[in-house]
Amino acid sequence: MLSVNQLQKSFQGVTALDGVSFEVEAETITGLIGPNGAGKSTTFNVISGAIEPDAGRVTFTGEDITGLSPDQTSSRGLVRTFQIAREFKNMTVLENMMLPPKNQRGEAAWRSVLPGVRDNVQADEEELFERAWEMLEFFDIDHLALEDAGTLSGGQRKLLELARALMLDPDVLLLDEPFAGVNPSLERELLARLEDLRDRGRTFLLVEHDMDLIMQHCERIIVMHQGQTLVTGSPEEVRSEEQVIEAYLGGEVT
Amino acid sequence: MSTATDPIGRRLPDTLASYWEQDLVKIFSTLAAVYTLYLLVGVLLGYDLFGQLNSLRRLTFLIVVYGIAALVVNLHWGYSGLFNIGVVGFMAVGVYTATILSRPVAGQNPTGSLPGFGVPLPLAIVAGVLTAAAAGYVAALPSLRLRNDYFAIVTLAFAEILRITFKSSELQEITVFGWTFGTGGGRGIRTFSNPVRTFFETSGQPIVAAVESTGLDGKIIPDWSFVFVLLTILIGTYWLISRLSASPFGRVLKGIRDDEEATQSLAKNTSSFKIRAFVIGCAILGLLGIVWQGASSGYVTPDRFIPELTFFIWIAVIIGGAGSNTGTIVGTILFVGLILEGPGQVRRLVEEFVGLSGSVPTFPDALGALVSGNIDPVMLYVFDQTSALRIILTGLVLIWLLKRRPQGLFGDRQEVASAINLEDRVTKRRERGSGAQTSGGDGN
């Protein structure tokens, strides 16, 4: 589904990525872990097109997407969320949700203005509203529909970030620490939703620091360290490389 | 949703506050307040009916033209986050293009005046608007690569380059491929006759005559008619921009202003949206230049298009609150009524009632007189400096706003960017939802 091959990236002499290679299989929840500074966010930025790699390739559903811009990669079905939620603060939650979907006729200026044609745009908006509302209900934040996104709590912003990304109907979702700052029960609930979505055909690549979560819910885990891929495999395989992981992560693996 | 976020709405008693919620009420009550103020001043100055009508007409004219420009700045900055401080440049492109095209061809015009291409006026106006739009396209390209403050410098430079080009003596009158035309250089150029005034001099003449028979000066008919034509353009602009704002197009623009990178990561080609918003605004500015400088005064010089005018337009937007179309109009009414025309009105009142005698002294002389206890010369000096007073007032208001209320009067207002009424839909959905619960529908 998604594969990266020998990604190289340096920033002003500092090597961030040094030969990162891995594959993400379709309809899985794959975890991407590693200590801070391992290059996980940089990898996401390269995959999504926010930055260009110095070398290497990114392939998505068979197509070479290396160097494409973020709007180009996301319109192909590869969507990423941000570590610090980037909700549109000056809009309501609903507007946030109704912005992403593709092929909105009303995005052509003239269609929104001309009297007869605007009716089509309004029809589109009605459908969009229904979709947005259902998604908000799925995440249990429909009560916030008309609130300004800037007034949301930390956990709510994370939920909105995720819900909004899903409005794009992505095939693959790159989630950058989606549960940071989210309370444990909400986290469990969200994971259940992600697994549900995976069963319905979506693919997730998840960056997280919560080891329990990763081990319990990811079918495959990719471990990065110092800009390289260290280990990839199932949770058991990665766990059995325990000593390596302990040495680098210094944490307990249950 | 019912508590007002602006300083005026908060202070109103509940019954009035609910009226204030409506946009038209905000606009018309502010307008009424300023009109009343000017009528009062007119009474104090002893204006007759014609004088009062004229005073209000001038006020309305300025409100309308500044309003159109302010709405464009709101589209560019309030909605799309594009920092355009070259506003006057696009107005200049519009009016100069239309003028150069429409002036009579060499040999057919009165002696001594600049020839042109002899294009019929309606076509020339369309060409002026399109050229301003094209100029907007060119100016928008740097915005795709530059940070906003650098883009602002580019727009300012663009406008100044245009002004200096129009002022240059080289382009004053040139002949290319047998066509003679020019910009008139520093002296400026006669534009075109005002179609409204022309109408009332010909077929509309009976109306003017009828009015004159009642003893009123007949000039108020063509003068006010022109203002109404401009008002129609303002209403049309407001209509256009509100529809653009309340749509998916406007939604993406808001997203771009808020966080362009995040908008891109949601599959939007932000460059395309920015350019379109910019070009639409510049086309409107081109039309504004044509009707304001061209039709109104019949003459245009490059020095009309100085950065000061751009900054005045920006102040109107800042007072009203960027991002709100209604706020922009209210801000314009207040700016024009109180800051732009205010000093002039105060001066007239002072002259009428304080009876300052003597001629306007130089600043050192005025200070000298102040020291020896005579304040008249200082007063004379201060009130003579209307244009300086405007700028001082503008600066003071800016400083105050930045300290106390940077979002302007209505900047907190969110004008929802959707082509349907979302509040309505949410309420209906919730009602439906609670209905389902009682019948045992899916809960969590």
Boltz contact constraints between the chains, C-beta under 6 A:
constraints:
  - contact:
      token1: [A, 70]
      token2: [B, 264]
      max_distance: 6.0
  - contact:
      token1: [A, 70]
      token2: [B, 265]
      max_distance: 6.0
  - contact:
      token1: [A, 71]
      token2: [B, 264]
      max_distance: 6.0
  - contact:
      token1: [A, 71]
      token2: [B, 267]
      max_distance: 6.0
  - contact:
      token1: [A, 71]
      token2: [B, 268]
      max_distance: 6.0
  - contact:
      token1: [A, 71]
      token2: [B, 269]
      max_distance: 6.0
  - contact:
      token1: [A, 74]
      token2: [B, 265]
      max_distance: 6.0
  - contact:
      token1: [A, 74]
      token2: [B, 267]
      max_distance: 6.0
  - contact:
      token1: [A, 75]
      token2: [B, 267]
      max_distance: 6.0
  - contact:
      token1: [A, 86]
      token2: [B, 259]
      max_distance: 6.0
  - contact:
      token1: [A, 86]
      token2: [B, 262]
      max_distance: 6.0
  - contact:
      token1: [A, 88]
      token2: [B, 255]
      max_distance: 6.0
  - contact:
      token1: [A, 88]
      token2: [B, 258]
      max_distance: 6.0
  - contact:
      token1: [A, 90]
      token2: [B, 258]
      max_distance: 6.0
  - contact:
      token1: [A, 91]
      token2: [B, 254]
      max_distance: 6.0
  - contact:
      token1: [A, 94]
      token2: [B, 422]
      max_distance: 6.0
  - contact:
      token1: [A, 95]
      token2: [B, 251]
      max_distance: 6.0
  - contact:
      token1: [A, 95]
      token2: [B, 417]
      max_distance: 6.0
  - contact:
      token1: [A, 99]
      token2: [B, 251]
      max_distance: 6.0
  - contact:
      token1: [A, 99]
      token2: [B, 255]
      max_distance: 6.0
  - contact:
      token1: [A, 100]
      token2: [B, 266]
      max_distance: 6.0
  - contact:
      token1: [A, 102]
      token2: [B, 267]
      max_distance: 6.0
  - contact:
      token1: [A, 104]
      token2: [B, 248]
      max_distance: 6.0
  - contact:
      token1: [A, 106]
      token2: [B, 247]
      max_distance: 6.0
  - contact:
      token1: [A, 106]
      token2: [B, 248]
      max_distance: 6.0
  - contact:
      token1: [A, 106]
      token2: [B, 419]
      max_distance: 6.0
  - contact:
      token1: [A, 107]
      token2: [B, 248]
      max_distance: 6.0
  - contact:
      token1: [A, 107]
      token2: [B, 249]
      max_distance: 6.0
  - contact:
      token1: [A, 109]
      token2: [B, 249]
      max_distance: 6.0
  - contact:
      token1: [A, 109]
      token2: [B, 276]
      max_distance: 6.0
  - contact:
      token1: [A, 112]
      token2: [B, 243]
      max_distance: 6.0
  - contact:
      token1: [A, 112]
      token2: [B, 244]
      max_distance: 6.0
  - contact:
      token1: [A, 112]
      token2: [B, 247]
      max_distance: 6.0
  - contact:
      token1: [A, 112]
      token2: [B, 249]
      max_distance: 6.0
  - contact:
      token1: [A, 113]
      token2: [B, 240]
      max_distance: 6.0
  - contact:
      token1: [A, 113]
      token2: [B, 243]
      max_distance: 6.0
  - contact:
      token1: [A, 121]
      token2: [B, 419]
      max_distance: 6.0
  - contact:
      token1: [A, 122]
      token2: [B, 419]
      max_distance: 6.0
  - contact:
      token1: [A, 122]
      token2: [B, 420]
      max_distance: 6.0
  - contact:
      token1: [A, 125]
      token2: [B, 418]
      max_distance: 6.0
  - contact:
      token1: [A, 125]
      token2: [B, 419]
      max_distance: 6.0
  - contact:
      token1: [A, 125]
      token2: [B, 420]
      max_distance: 6.0
  - contact:
      token1: [A, 129]
      token2: [B, 425]
      max_distance: 6.0
  - contact:
      token1: [A, 133]
      token2: [B, 429]
      max_distance: 6.0
  - contact:
      token1: [A, 145]
      token2: [B, 426]
      max_distance: 6.0
  - contact:
      token1: [A, 146]
      token2: [B, 426]
      max_distance: 6.0
  - contact:
      token1: [A, 168]
      token2: [B, 267]
      max_distance: 6.0
